[in-house]
Amino acid sequence: MVTDTNPCELEELLKQWYAPAYRTAALLLGDAAKVDDAVQEAFLRLWRFRDALPEGDGLRPWIYRVVVNACYSSARTETRHAGRRAPQDALDAVVSSDPTPDELADQRDRASLVRQAILSLPTGLRAPLVLRYYAGLSEKEIATAIRRRPGTVKSRLHEARRLLANDPRLAHLGLGLSSSSQEEAK
């Protein structure tokens, strides 16, 4: 637990959770400026309510719940102001250090297509998908993080996978979605 008397614990919390929180927010929001704001707001909330931080296994889903809620708040604000701003470019793809320039371009194109497909999902489907496949949370942890029942999480994950399997932007990428798995997804 983080306390007023030990700022080193806050530093450790930031070191351990900033990157996963940022990655999750980036996949939920897709805009670097909004991601920065949402992650900053999430860590401000964590600091403000540090006495409520659970210890042990409850910490991970609790932190993700704060991050997801900050992203939801940011998305609600953006929805209210959507007609007043020009759209911003998507985040750059994360690439390894050794690929050729052509491979880099292909990776960026694929990552952009996957990111676009994920961002096109409704928020209620996007959050469980990101928490499961990018943050590595279990269905139970996701249920805690988004305050839904595990059965709801399971059905939302299924629906998100079905929509992605049928997304025409992803059909030609060779992501291992055979026609039989797409048929099963229907």
C-alpha positions in Angstrom: 0.0 0.0 0.0 1.2 3.5 -0.8 1.4 5.9 2.2 2.2 9.5 2.7 5.3 8.6 4.7 6.9 6.5 1.9 7.1 8.2 -1.5 9.4 5.4 -2.7 6.3 3.2 -2.8 4.6 5.6 -5.2 7.7 5.6 -7.4 7.6 1.8 -7.4 3.9 1.8 -8.3 4.6 4.1 -11.2 7.6 2.1 -12.4 5.6 -1.1 -12.4 2.2 0.1 -13.7 2.8 3.1 -16.0 3.7 1.1 -19.1 0.8 -1.3 -18.8 -1.5 1.5 -18.0 -0.3 3.5 -21.0 -0.6 0.5 -23.4 -4.1 -0.2 -22.2 -5.2 3.4 -22.6 -3.6 3.6 -26.0 -5.6 0.6 -27.2 -8.8 1.9 -25.7 -8.5 5.5 -26.9 -6.1 5.5 -29.9 -5.1 9.2 -29.6 -1.7 10.0 -28.0 -2.9 13.2 -26.4 -6.0 11.6 -24.9 -3.9 8.6 -23.8 -1.5 10.9 -21.9 -4.3 12.7 -20.2 -6.2 9.5 -19.3 -3.1 7.8 -17.8 -2.2 11.0 -15.9 -5.7 11.2 -14.5 -5.7 7.5 -13.6 -2.4 7.9 -11.6 -3.8 11.0 -9.9 -6.8 9.0 -8.9 -4.6 6.2 -7.7 -2.6 8.7 -5.6 -5.8 10.4 -4.3 -7.3 7.1 -3.2 -4.0 5.4 -2.2 -5.4 4.3 1.1 -7.9 2.2 -0.7 -5.3 0.3 -2.8 -5.9 -3.4 -2.2 -2.9 -5.5 -1.4 -2.1 -8.8 -3.1 -4.1 -10.2 -6.0 -6.7 -7.4 -5.9 -4.3 -4.7 -6.8 -3.9 -5.6 -10.5 -7.6 -5.5 -11.5 -8.1 -2.4 -9.3 -5.4 -0.5 -11.1 -6.9 -1.5 -14.5 -10.4 -0.5 -13.3 -9.0 3.0 -12.5 -7.3 3.2 -16.0 -10.4 1.9 -17.9 -12.6 4.4 -16.0 -10.3 7.3 -16.8 -10.4 6.2 -20.5 -14.2 6.0 -20.3 -14.3 9.5 -18.9 -12.0 10.8 -21.7 -14.1 9.1 -24.3 -17.3 10.6 -22.9 -15.7 14.1 -23.0 -14.5 13.5 -26.6 -18.0 12.4 -27.7 -19.4 15.6 -26.4 -16.8 17.6 -28.3 -16.3 15.4 -31.3 -17.6 17.9 -33.8 -15.4 20.7 -32.6 -12.0 19.1 -33.2 -10.0 17.8 -36.2 -9.1 14.0 -35.8 -5.5 13.2 -34.8 -3.2 10.5 -36.3 -3.1 7.1 -34.7 -0.3 6.0 -32.5 2.9 4.7 -34.3 3.3 1.0 -34.3 5.7 -0.6 -31.9 8.4 -2.3 -33.9 11.4 -4.6 -33.1 14.9 -3.3 -33.6 16.1 -5.5 -36.5 13.5 -5.7 -39.3 14.1 -4.3 -42.8 12.4 -1.1 -43.8 9.9 -3.1 -45.9 9.1 -5.3 -42.9 8.7 -2.2 -40.8 6.3 -0.8 -43.2 4.3 -4.0 -43.3 4.3 -4.2 -39.5 3.0 -0.7 -39.3 0.3 -1.3 -41.8 -0.9 -4.5 -40.0 -0.7 -2.8 -36.6 -2.7 0.2 -38.0 -5.3 -2.1 -39.4 -5.6 -4.1 -36.2 -5.7 -0.9 -34.2 -8.4 0.6 -36.4 -10.5 -2.6 -36.1 -10.1 -2.6 -32.3 -11.0 1.1 -32.1 -14.1 0.5 -34.3 -15.5 -2.0 -31.6 -18.0 -0.5 -29.2 -16.3 0.5 -25.9 -18.2 -2.2 -24.0 -16.5 -4.8 -26.2 -13.2 -3.1 -26.7 -12.3 -2.8 -23.0 -12.6 -6.5 -22.2 -10.7 -7.4 -25.4 -7.8 -5.1 -24.6 -7.6 -6.2 -20.9 -7.6 -9.8 -21.9 -5.2 -9.9 -24.9 -3.0 -6.8 -24.3 -3.0 -6.6 -20.5 -3.2 -10.3 -19.8 -6.0 -10.2 -17.3 -8.1 -13.3 -16.6 -11.8 -13.1 -17.1 -12.3 -12.9 -13.4 -9.9 -9.9 -13.1 -11.6 -8.2 -16.1 -14.9 -8.7 -14.4 -13.5 -6.9 -11.3 -11.9 -4.2 -13.5 -15.0 -3.3 -15.5 -17.5 -4.2 -12.7 -19.4 -6.8 -14.7 -20.1 -10.5 -14.1 -17.7 -13.0 -15.4 -20.4 -14.4 -17.8 -20.8 -10.9 -19.2 -17.1 -10.6 -19.8 -17.0 -14.0 -21.5 -19.9 -13.1 -23.9 -18.3 -9.7 -24.6 -15.0 -11.3 -25.4 -16.8 -13.8 -27.7 -18.6 -11.0 -29.5 -15.5 -8.9 -29.9 -13.6 -11.8 -31.4 -16.5 -12.5 -33.7 -16.6 -9.0 -35.0 -12.8 -8.9 -35.5 -12.9 -12.2 -37.3 -15.5 -10.8 -39.7 -13.8 -7.4 -40.1 -12.9 -7.0 -43.8 -9.8 -4.9 -42.9 -8.3 -8.0 -41.2 -9.4 -10.7 -43.6 -6.2 -10.5 -45.8 -3.7 -10.3 -42.9 -3.4 -14.0 -42.3 -4.1 -13.9 -38.6 -5.0 -17.6 -38.4 -8.7 -17.1 -38.9 -9.6 -19.9 -41.2 -13.0 -20.0 -42.8 -14.1 -22.7 -40.4 -13.2 -20.5 -37.4 -15.0 -17.6 -39.0 -18.0 -19.8 -39.6 -17.9 -20.9 -35.9 -17.7 -17.2 -34.9 -21.0 -16.5 -36.8 
